[in-house]
Amino acid sequence: MKILSLHLLAALAQAEQTRGPSAAEMAAIEREMPVIAAEVELLDAQIMILDRVPTELDAQRIRRARRRLLAARRDLANQPPTPTPAFGMLEVGA
């Protein structure tokens, strides 16, 4: 393993930040998409009643959205963990 100068490490860190998410990060986001979608659905239902008195249909819509969010969180929690590389790890060839 080679020792890198601080200048080179800073340049590599800058390149990492500008290139976008890695494949592992995209996979993690994709894995969490059902939870994200359920959170958006609940938020939409809550926003709809901000300026009016909620009807029974509104209350039912919010309850349904909460149940979907809880189910999505449960499903995500019950998935087997996927190994991910440690954040900030830099491997340089010899």
Secondary structure, 3 states (H helix, E strand, C coil): CCCCCHHHHHHHHHHHHHCCCCHHHHHHHHHHHHHHHHHHHHHHHHHHCCCCCCCHHHHHHHHHHHHHHHHHHHHHHCCCCCCCCCCCCCCCCC
